[in-house]
Amino acid sequence: MFFLRANRAALFQIFLSLVGYSLKDNQNKTPQVTIAFSVAQDYYHFQVKVNIVGIHKDKQELMFELFKSEEDADRFGEKGTGIGLTTVKFIITKLGGEIKVNLEPGKGAIFSFTIKK
């Protein structure tokens, strides 16, 4: 049995925000989210893979800026606040980790992040 020694409330908020973003900004008929986890000596590694349509690589860094929203409207016709992914990055940084996103327009995205053990 394996025990994750991390701030569970913080992890819950991270996953809630990433999965929520992945579902509401997903224009596909069937949204898909895959989560992977691995352990290194000093870090936990997580990946959240989603089949969102994706945005252009020029706008990747804007995803994590406060009050920046790369889309005009989500699948429900609402404009995002630009707070969710900024909060995710802030929490991960406070947990001693970092987050990266690899977007491929039309194919999806992989959010990869680490947190210290």
Sequence and secondary structure as in RCSB ss.txt:
>XXXX:A:sequence
MFFLRANRAALFQIFLSLVGYSLKDNQNKTPQVTIAFSVAQDYYHFQVKVNIVGIHKDKQELMFELFKSEEDADR
FGEKGTGIGLTTVKFIITKLGGEIKVNLEPGKGAIFSFTIKK
>XXXX:A:secstr
     S HHHHHHHHHHHHHHHHHT  SSS  EEEEEEE SSEEEEEEEE      GGGTGGGGSTT  SSS  T
TS    S HHHHHHHHHHHTT  EEEEEETTTEEEEEEEEE 
